[in-house]
Amino acid sequence: MKNKNLHNIKSSGFKTPDNYFESFDDELLAKLKTSNKLDGIKTTGFKVPNDYFETIDDTILNAVKNQRDTKVISLFTWKKVAYASAVAASIILMFNLVFNTSEELTFDSLETASIENYLAEEDFTSYELATLLTEEELNSEAFTNTNITEDSLEDYLLDNADIEDLLIE
């Protein structure tokens, strides 16, 4: 079925009698005034059984009570979960014991930056840090005999100080 020229169709294909819409209201009102067809109807056509509304509650409750309970089978029983947990724990334990190749962590293997970050984050006071050092380590000669180049001093100041602190007023 080809619909190539649907946009060119001028009529809908339906016809109404002449002056139908002009006279429709008048004809309808005239029919309603002259004859009432509902006067001759004595019954509605529907009949309710005797004592229907008194016995409907009991009928519904009996129908609901007579239904058998369905058997519920759970997907995950306690036994299955326990077995799965035991298998998972044993696999994890096996991997940790057999494939554990990590070396022991010693103080020498720590990076200096990690230690500095830890000390900076913990907010130790200078007195708390001084208790960790001996008198020989705190000797002022150890600090005065250290040779610091200007480049390393400049790099340190640029990395750790604000520009406003470095400006001389």
ROZABA-921636 format. One line per field, with one value per atom (N, C-alpha, C): residue number from 1; residue in one letter; atom name; x, z, y. Coordinates in Angstrom, 1 decimal. Layout:
pos	NUM|...
code	A|...
site	CA|...
px	X|...
pz	Z|...
py	Y|...
This chain:
pos	1|1|1|2|2|2|3|3|3|4|4|4|5|5|5|6|6|6|7|7|7|8|8|8|9|9|9|10|10|10|11|11|11|12|12|12|13|13|13|14|14|14|15|15|15|16|16|16|17|17|17|18|18|18|19|19|19|20|20|20|21|21|21|22|22|22|23|23|23|24|24|24|25|25|25|26|26|26|27|27|27|28|28|28|29|29|29|30|30|30|31|31|31|32|32|32|33|33|33|34|34|34|35|35|35|36|36|36|37|37|37|38|38|38|39|39|39|40|40|40|41|41|41|42|42|42|43|43|43|44|44|44|45|45|45|46|46|46|47|47|47|48|48|48|49|49|49|50|50|50|51|51|51|52|52|52|53|53|53|54|54|54|55|55|55|56|56|56|57|57|57|58|58|58|59|59|59|60|60|60|61|61|61|62|62|62|63|63|63|64|64|64|65|65|65|66|66|66|67|67|67|68|68|68|69|69|69|70|70|70|71|71|71|72|72|72|73|73|73|74|74|74|75|75|75|76|76|76|77|77|77|78|78|78|79|79|79|80|80|80|81|81|81|82|82|82|83|83|83|84|84|84|85|85|85|86|86|86|87|87|87|88|88|88|89|89|89|90|90|90|91|91|91|92|92|92|93|93|93|94|94|94|95|95|95|96|96|96|97|97|97|98|98|98|99|99|99|100|100|100|101|101|101|102|102|102|103|103|103|104|104|104|105|105|105|106|106|106|107|107|107|108|108|108|109|109|109|110|110|110|111|111|111|112|112|112|113|113|113|114|114|114|115|115|115|116|116|116|117|117|117|118|118|118|119|119|119|120|120|120|121|121|121|122|122|122|123|123|123|124|124|124|125|125|125|126|126|126|127|127|127|128|128|128|129|129|129|130|130|130|131|131|131|132|132|132|133|133|133|134|134|134|135|135|135|136|136|136|137|137|137|138|138|138|139|139|139|140|140|140|141|141|141|142|142|142|143|143|143|144|144|144|145|145|145|146|146|146|147|147|147|148|148|148|149|149|149|150|150|150|151|151|151|152|152|152|153|153|153|154|154|154|155|155|155|156|156|156|157|157|157|158|158|158|159|159|159|160|160|160|161|161|161|162|162|162|163|163|163|164|164|164|165|165|165|166|166|166|167|167|167|168|168|168|169|169|169
code	M|M|M|K|K|K|N|N|N|K|K|K|N|N|N|L|L|L|H|H|H|N|N|N|I|I|I|K|K|K|S|S|S|S|S|S|G|G|G|F|F|F|K|K|K|T|T|T|P|P|P|D|D|D|N|N|N|Y|Y|Y|F|F|F|E|E|E|S|S|S|F|F|F|D|D|D|D|D|D|E|E|E|L|L|L|L|L|L|A|A|A|K|K|K|L|L|L|K|K|K|T|T|T|S|S|S|N|N|N|K|K|K|L|L|L|D|D|D|G|G|G|I|I|I|K|K|K|T|T|T|T|T|T|G|G|G|F|F|F|K|K|K|V|V|V|P|P|P|N|N|N|D|D|D|Y|Y|Y|F|F|F|E|E|E|T|T|T|I|I|I|D|D|D|D|D|D|T|T|T|I|I|I|L|L|L|N|N|N|A|A|A|V|V|V|K|K|K|N|N|N|Q|Q|Q|R|R|R|D|D|D|T|T|T|K|K|K|V|V|V|I|I|I|S|S|S|L|L|L|F|F|F|T|T|T|W|W|W|K|K|K|K|K|K|V|V|V|A|A|A|Y|Y|Y|A|A|A|S|S|S|A|A|A|V|V|V|A|A|A|A|A|A|S|S|S|I|I|I|I|I|I|L|L|L|M|M|M|F|F|F|N|N|N|L|L|L|V|V|V|F|F|F|N|N|N|T|T|T|S|S|S|E|E|E|E|E|E|L|L|L|T|T|T|F|F|F|D|D|D|S|S|S|L|L|L|E|E|E|T|T|T|A|A|A|S|S|S|I|I|I|E|E|E|N|N|N|Y|Y|Y|L|L|L|A|A|A|E|E|E|E|E|E|D|D|D|F|F|F|T|T|T|S|S|S|Y|Y|Y|E|E|E|L|L|L|A|A|A|T|T|T|L|L|L|L|L|L|T|T|T|E|E|E|E|E|E|E|E|E|L|L|L|N|N|N|S|S|S|E|E|E|A|A|A|F|F|F|T|T|T|N|N|N|T|T|T|N|N|N|I|I|I|T|T|T|E|E|E|D|D|D|S|S|S|L|L|L|E|E|E|D|D|D|Y|Y|Y|L|L|L|L|L|L|D|D|D|N|N|N|A|A|A|D|D|D|I|I|I|E|E|E|D|D|D|L|L|L|L|L|L|I|I|I|E|E|E
site	N|CA|C|N|CA|C|N|CA|C|N|CA|C|N|CA|C|N|CA|C|N|CA|C|N|CA|C|N|CA|C|N|CA|C|N|CA|C|N|CA|C|N|CA|C|N|CA|C|N|CA|C|N|CA|C|N|CA|C|N|CA|C|N|CA|C|N|CA|C|N|CA|C|N|CA|C|N|CA|C|N|CA|C|N|CA|C|N|CA|C|N|CA|C|N|CA|C|N|CA|C|N|CA|C|N|CA|C|N|CA|C|N|CA|C|N|CA|C|N|CA|C|N|CA|C|N|CA|C|N|CA|C|N|CA|C|N|CA|C|N|CA|C|N|CA|C|N|CA|C|N|CA|C|N|CA|C|N|CA|C|N|CA|C|N|CA|C|N|CA|C|N|CA|C|N|CA|C|N|CA|C|N|CA|C|N|CA|C|N|CA|C|N|CA|C|N|CA|C|N|CA|C|N|CA|C|N|CA|C|N|CA|C|N|CA|C|N|CA|C|N|CA|C|N|CA|C|N|CA|C|N|CA|C|N|CA|C|N|CA|C|N|CA|C|N|CA|C|N|CA|C|N|CA|C|N|CA|C|N|CA|C|N|CA|C|N|CA|C|N|CA|C|N|CA|C|N|CA|C|N|CA|C|N|CA|C|N|CA|C|N|CA|C|N|CA|C|N|CA|C|N|CA|C|N|CA|C|N|CA|C|N|CA|C|N|CA|C|N|CA|C|N|CA|C|N|CA|C|N|CA|C|N|CA|C|N|CA|C|N|CA|C|N|CA|C|N|CA|C|N|CA|C|N|CA|C|N|CA|C|N|CA|C|N|CA|C|N|CA|C|N|CA|C|N|CA|C|N|CA|C|N|CA|C|N|CA|C|N|CA|C|N|CA|C|N|CA|C|N|CA|C|N|CA|C|N|CA|C|N|CA|C|N|CA|C|N|CA|C|N|CA|C|N|CA|C|N|CA|C|N|CA|C|N|CA|C|N|CA|C|N|CA|C|N|CA|C|N|CA|C|N|CA|C|N|CA|C|N|CA|C|N|CA|C|N|CA|C|N|CA|C|N|CA|C|N|CA|C|N|CA|C|N|CA|C|N|CA|C|N|CA|C|N|CA|C|N|CA|C|N|CA|C|N|CA|C|N|CA|C|N|CA|C|N|CA|C|N|CA|C|N|CA|C|N|CA|C|N|CA|C|N|CA|C|N|CA|C|N|CA|C|N|CA|C|N|CA|C|N|CA|C|N|CA|C|N|CA|C|N|CA|C|N|CA|C|N|CA|C|N|CA|C|N|CA|C|N|CA|C|N|CA|C|N|CA|C|N|CA|C
px	0.8|0.0|0.9|0.8|1.6|0.8|1.3|0.6|1.4|1.6|2.4|1.7|0.4|-0.3|-1.3|-1.0|-1.9|-2.1|-1.1|-1.2|-2.1|-2.4|-3.3|-4.7|-5.2|-6.6|-7.3|-8.4|-9.2|-10.3|-10.9|-12.1|-11.7|-12.5|-12.1|-12.8|-13.8|-14.5|-15.8|-16.1|-17.3|-18.2|-19.6|-20.5|-21.6|-22.1|-23.3|-24.4|-25.6|-26.8|-26.7|-27.4|-27.4|-28.1|-27.5|-28.0|-28.1|-27.3|-27.3|-26.9|-25.8|-25.3|-26.2|-26.8|-27.7|-29.0|-29.5|-30.8|-30.6|-29.5|-29.3|-29.7|-29.4|-29.8|-31.3|-32.0|-33.4|-34.1|-33.6|-34.2|-34.0|-32.8|-32.5|-33.4|-33.6|-34.4|-35.9|-36.3|-37.7|-38.0|-37.1|-37.2|-37.3|-36.4|-36.4|-37.6|-38.2|-39.4|-40.7|-40.7|-42.0|-42.0|-41.0|-41.1|-40.0|-40.3|-39.3|-39.3|-38.3|-38.2|-37.8|-37.3|-37.0|-38.2|-39.3|-40.5|-41.0|-40.8|-41.3|-40.4|-39.2|-38.3|-38.6|-38.9|-39.2|-38.0|-37.1|-35.9|-34.7|-33.6|-32.3|-31.6|-32.0|-31.4|-30.4|-30.1|-29.1|-29.9|-29.5|-30.1|-29.1|-29.2|-28.2|-28.8|-28.1|-28.6|-29.1|-30.0|-30.5|-29.4|-29.4|-28.4|-27.0|-26.8|-25.4|-24.5|-25.0|-24.1|-23.9|-24.8|-24.6|-23.6|-23.5|-22.6|-21.3|-21.1|-19.8|-18.6|-18.7|-17.5|-17.0|-18.0|-17.6|-17.1|-17.6|-17.2|-15.7|-15.4|-14.0|-13.0|-13.4|-12.5|-12.3|-13.3|-13.1|-12.2|-12.3|-11.5|-10.0|-9.8|-8.4|-7.8|-8.6|-8.1|-7.8|-8.5|-8.4|-7.1|-6.5|-5.2|-4.1|-3.4|-2.3|-1.1|-0.3|0.9|1.9|2.6|3.6|4.9|5.6|6.9|7.9|8.7|9.7|11.0|11.8|13.1|14.1|14.9|15.8|17.0|17.5|18.7|20.0|20.1|21.3|20.9|21.3|21.1|22.4|22.2|23.3|24.5|24.2|25.2|26.0|25.4|26.1|26.9|26.4|27.2|28.4|28.3|29.4|30.5|30.1|31.0|31.8|31.0|31.7|32.6|32.3|33.1|34.4|34.3|35.5|36.4|35.8|36.7|37.4|36.7|37.3|38.4|38.1|39.1|40.4|40.2|41.4|42.2|41.5|42.3|43.0|42.4|43.2|44.3|44.1|45.2|46.4|46.0|47.0|47.9|47.2|47.9|48.8|48.4|49.2|50.4|50.2|51.3|52.3|51.8|52.7|53.3|52.5|53.0|53.4|53.7|54.1|55.6|56.0|57.4|57.9|57.1|57.5|58.7|59.6|60.7|60.3|61.1|60.8|61.1|60.3|60.4|61.4|62.5|63.5|63.5|64.2|64.4|65.2|66.2|67.1|66.4|65.4|64.7|63.7|63.4|62.5|63.2|62.4|63.0|63.0|64.0|64.1|62.9|62.3|61.2|60.0|59.8|58.7|58.8|60.1|60.3|60.0|60.5|60.3|58.8|58.1|56.6|55.9|56.3|55.7|55.9|57.2|57.5|56.7|56.6|55.9|54.4|53.8|52.4|52.0|52.9|52.6|52.7|53.2|53.4|54.1|55.3|56.2|56.8|57.0|57.7|59.2|59.9|61.4|61.9|61.2|61.7|61.4|60.3|60.1|61.1|61.5|62.5|63.9|64.1|65.4|65.6|64.5|64.7|65.1|64.9|65.3|66.8|67.4|68.8|69.7|70.9|71.9|72.6|73.4|74.1|75.1|75.8|76.7|76.1|74.9|74.1|73.6|73.4|72.9|74.0|75.2|76.4|76.3|76.6|76.5|77.6|78.7|79.8|79.4|78.4|78.0|77.2|76.5|75.8|76.7|77.7|78.5|79.5|79.9|80.9|80.3|79.1|78.4|78.6|79.0|79.2|77.9|77.3|76.0|76.3|76.1|76.3|75.2|75.5|74.5|73.3|73.6|72.6|71.6|72.1|71.2|70.4|71.1|70.4|69.2|69.6|68.6|67.4|67.7|66.7|65.8|66.4|65.6|64.7|65.2|64.4|63.2|63.5|62.4|61.4|61.8|60.8|60.0|60.6|60.0|59.6|59.9|59.5|58.6|57.8|57.0|57.8|57.5|58.2|58.1|56.9|56.8|57.8|58.1|59.0|60.4|60.7|62.1|62.4|61.4|61.6|62.0|63.0|63.5|62.8|62.4|61.6|62.6
pz	0.0|0.0|0.0|-1.0|-1.1|-0.9|0.0|0.4|-0.1|-1.3|-1.9|-1.9|-2.1|-2.3|-1.2|0.1|1.2|1.4|1.2|1.5|0.5|-0.6|-1.7|-1.5|-0.5|-0.4|0.3|-0.3|0.1|1.0|0.9|1.7|2.6|3.7|4.7|4.4|3.5|3.2|4.0|4.9|5.7|5.3|5.3|4.9|5.9|6.2|7.1|6.3|6.7|6.0|6.0|5.1|5.0|6.2|6.7|7.9|9.2|9.3|10.4|11.7|11.7|12.9|13.3|12.4|12.8|13.5|13.0|13.6|14.6|15.0|15.9|17.3|17.8|19.2|19.3|18.3|18.4|18.3|17.5|17.4|18.7|19.3|20.5|21.7|21.8|22.9|22.7|21.5|21.2|21.5|21.3|21.6|23.1|23.8|25.3|25.9|25.4|26.0|25.7|24.5|24.1|24.7|24.8|25.2|26.2|27.3|28.2|28.2|27.6|27.4|28.7|29.7|31.0|31.9|31.6|32.4|32.4|31.3|31.1|31.7|32.2|32.7|34.2|34.6|36.0|36.7|36.1|36.8|36.1|36.8|36.3|35.4|35.5|34.8|35.6|36.8|37.6|38.9|39.3|40.5|41.4|42.7|43.7|44.5|44.7|45.4|46.8|47.3|48.7|49.7|50.7|51.8|51.3|50.2|49.6|50.5|50.9|51.6|53.1|53.6|54.9|55.0|53.9|53.9|53.2|52.5|51.7|52.6|53.8|54.7|55.0|55.4|55.8|54.6|53.4|52.2|51.9|52.0|51.7|52.7|54.0|55.0|54.9|54.6|54.4|53.2|52.1|50.9|51.3|52.1|52.4|53.4|54.3|55.3|54.6|53.6|52.9|52.1|51.8|51.0|51.9|51.3|52.0|52.0|53.1|53.1|52.2|51.4|50.5|51.2|50.7|51.4|50.9|51.8|51.4|51.6|50.5|50.5|50.3|51.3|51.3|50.4|49.7|48.9|49.7|50.8|51.6|53.0|53.2|54.6|55.4|56.7|57.6|57.3|56.9|56.7|55.4|54.4|53.1|53.4|54.1|54.4|55.3|56.2|57.1|56.2|55.3|54.5|53.6|53.0|52.1|52.9|54.1|54.9|55.3|55.6|55.9|54.8|53.6|52.4|52.1|52.2|51.9|52.9|54.2|55.2|55.0|54.6|54.4|53.2|52.1|51.0|51.3|52.0|52.4|53.3|54.3|55.1|54.4|53.4|52.6|51.8|51.2|50.4|51.3|52.5|53.4|54.0|54.2|54.7|53.6|52.5|51.5|50.6|50.2|49.2|49.9|51.2|51.9|51.7|50.8|50.5|51.0|51.7|52.1|53.2|53.1|54.0|55.2|56.3|57.6|57.5|58.1|58.1|59.2|58.8|59.8|59.8|60.8|60.8|59.7|59.3|58.2|56.8|56.7|55.4|55.2|56.2|56.1|55.4|54.6|53.9|54.9|54.7|55.5|55.4|54.2|54.0|54.8|54.9|55.7|57.1|57.6|59.1|59.3|58.4|58.5|58.5|57.6|57.5|58.8|59.3|60.5|61.7|61.8|62.9|62.7|61.5|61.2|61.5|61.2|61.4|62.8|63.6|65.0|66.0|65.5|66.3|67.6|67.5|68.7|69.0|70.3|70.7|70.7|70.7|70.7|71.9|73.1|74.3|74.1|73.5|73.3|72.4|71.3|70.4|71.1|71.9|72.6|73.5|74.1|75.0|74.2|72.9|72.1|71.7|71.9|71.5|72.7|72.5|73.6|73.6|74.7|74.8|73.7|73.2|72.2|70.9|70.6|69.4|69.5|70.7|70.9|71.0|71.0|71.1|70.0|70.4|69.4|68.3|68.6|67.7|66.5|66.7|65.6|64.6|65.1|64.2|63.5|64.2|63.7|62.7|62.8|61.9|60.6|60.5|59.3|58.2|57.0|55.9|55.0|54.9|54.1|53.0|51.8|50.6|50.4|49.7|49.5|48.7|47.7|46.9|47.7|48.6|49.4|50.4|50.9|51.8|51.1|49.9|49.1|48.7|48.3|48.0|49.2|50.3|51.6|51.9|51.8|52.1|51.1|49.9|48.9|49.0|49.4|49.6|50.9|52.0|53.3|53.9|53.2|53.8|52.9|53.4|52.6|52.1|51.0|50.4|51.3|52.0|52.9|54.1|54.5|55.6|55.2|53.9|53.4|53.1|52.9|52.6|53.8|53.6|54.7|54.6|55.8|55.9|56.1
py	-1.2|0.0|1.2|2.0|3.2|4.4|5.3|6.5|7.7|7.8|8.9|10.2|10.2|11.4|11.7|11.3|11.6|13.1|13.8|15.3|16.0|15.4|16.0|15.7|14.8|14.5|15.6|16.0|17.2|16.8|15.6|15.2|14.1|13.9|12.9|11.6|11.5|10.3|10.1|11.0|10.9|12.0|11.7|12.7|12.8|14.0|14.2|14.8|14.6|15.2|16.7|17.3|18.7|19.3|20.4|21.2|20.3|19.3|18.4|19.0|19.8|20.4|21.6|22.3|23.4|22.9|21.8|21.4|20.3|19.8|18.7|19.0|20.2|20.6|20.6|21.2|21.3|20.0|19.1|17.7|16.9|17.0|16.3|16.8|18.1|18.6|18.3|18.2|17.9|16.4|15.5|14.1|13.9|14.6|14.5|15.0|16.1|16.7|15.8|15.2|14.5|13.1|12.4|11.0|10.7|10.0|9.6|8.1|7.5|6.1|5.3|6.1|5.4|5.1|5.7|5.5|4.0|3.4|2.0|1.0|1.3|0.3|0.1|-1.1|-1.4|-1.9|-2.6|-3.1|-2.6|-2.7|-2.2|-3.3|-4.5|-5.6|-6.4|-5.9|-6.6|-7.1|-8.3|-8.9|-9.3|-8.9|-9.3|-10.5|-11.6|-12.8|-12.4|-13.2|-12.9|-13.0|-12.2|-12.1|-12.0|-11.4|-11.3|-10.4|-9.3|-8.3|-8.8|-9.6|-10.2|-11.3|-12.0|-13.2|-13.0|-11.9|-11.7|-11.7|-11.1|-11.1|-12.5|-13.4|-14.7|-15.5|-15.3|-16.0|-15.6|-14.3|-13.9|-14.4|-14.3|-14.8|-16.3|-17.1|-18.5|-18.8|-18.1|-18.3|-18.0|-17.0|-16.6|-17.7|-18.2|-19.1|-20.5|-20.8|-22.1|-22.2|-21.1|-21.1|-21.7|-22.6|-23.3|-22.4|-22.5|-21.7|-22.3|-21.5|-22.0|-22.2|-23.2|-23.6|-22.6|-22.0|-21.0|-21.6|-21.6|-22.1|-20.9|-20.7|-19.6|-19.9|-18.9|-19.2|-19.3|-18.6|-18.6|-19.2|-20.4|-20.9|-20.7|-20.8|-20.5|-21.5|-22.7|-23.7|-23.3|-22.8|-22.4|-21.2|-20.3|-19.1|-19.4|-20.3|-20.8|-21.5|-22.3|-23.0|-22.0|-21.1|-20.1|-19.2|-18.8|-18.0|-18.8|-20.0|-20.8|-21.0|-21.2|-21.4|-20.0|-18.9|-17.6|-17.3|-17.6|-17.3|-18.2|-19.4|-20.3|-19.9|-19.4|-18.9|-17.7|-16.8|-15.5|-15.9|-16.8|-17.2|-17.9|-18.7|-19.4|-18.3|-17.4|-16.3|-15.5|-15.2|-14.4|-15.2|-16.5|-17.2|-17.7|-18.1|-18.6|-17.5|-16.6|-15.6|-14.3|-14.3|-13.1|-12.9|-12.0|-11.8|-10.5|-9.8|-8.4|-8.5|-7.6|-7.5|-6.9|-7.1|-6.5|-5.0|-4.2|-2.8|-2.4|-1.7|-1.3|0.2|0.8|2.2|2.7|1.9|2.3|2.3|1.5|1.4|2.5|3.3|4.4|5.6|6.3|7.4|8.6|9.5|10.7|11.6|11.7|12.5|12.0|10.7|10.1|10.4|10.4|10.7|12.2|13.0|14.5|14.8|14.2|14.4|14.0|12.8|12.3|13.3|13.8|14.7|16.0|16.5|17.7|17.6|16.4|16.2|16.0|15.5|15.2|16.4|17.5|18.7|18.5|17.9|17.8|19.1|19.3|20.6|20.3|21.4|21.2|20.5|20.6|19.9|18.4|18.0|16.6|16.0|16.7|16.2|16.2|17.1|17.2|16.0|15.5|14.3|13.1|13.1|11.9|11.9|13.1|13.2|13.2|12.8|12.8|14.2|14.4|15.6|15.9|14.8|14.9|15.4|14.9|15.2|16.7|17.2|18.5|19.5|19.1|20.0|21.1|22.3|23.4|23.3|22.6|22.5|21.6|20.7|19.9|20.7|21.7|22.6|23.7|24.2|25.2|24.7|23.5|22.9|22.4|22.5|22.0|23.0|22.6|23.5|23.5|24.6|24.7|25.7|25.2|26.1|27.1|28.1|29.1|28.6|27.8|27.2|26.3|25.5|24.7|25.5|26.6|27.5|28.2|28.7|29.4|28.4|27.2|26.2|26.0|25.8|25.5|26.7|27.9|29.1|29.2|29.0|29.1|28.0|26.9|25.8|25.9|26.4|26.3|27.6|28.8|30.0|30.8|31.7|32.6|33.8|34.3|35.4|36.6|36.8|38.0|37.9|36.7|36.5|36.9|36.6|36.9|38.3|39.1|40.5|41.3|42.2|43.0|44.3|44.7|46.0|47.2
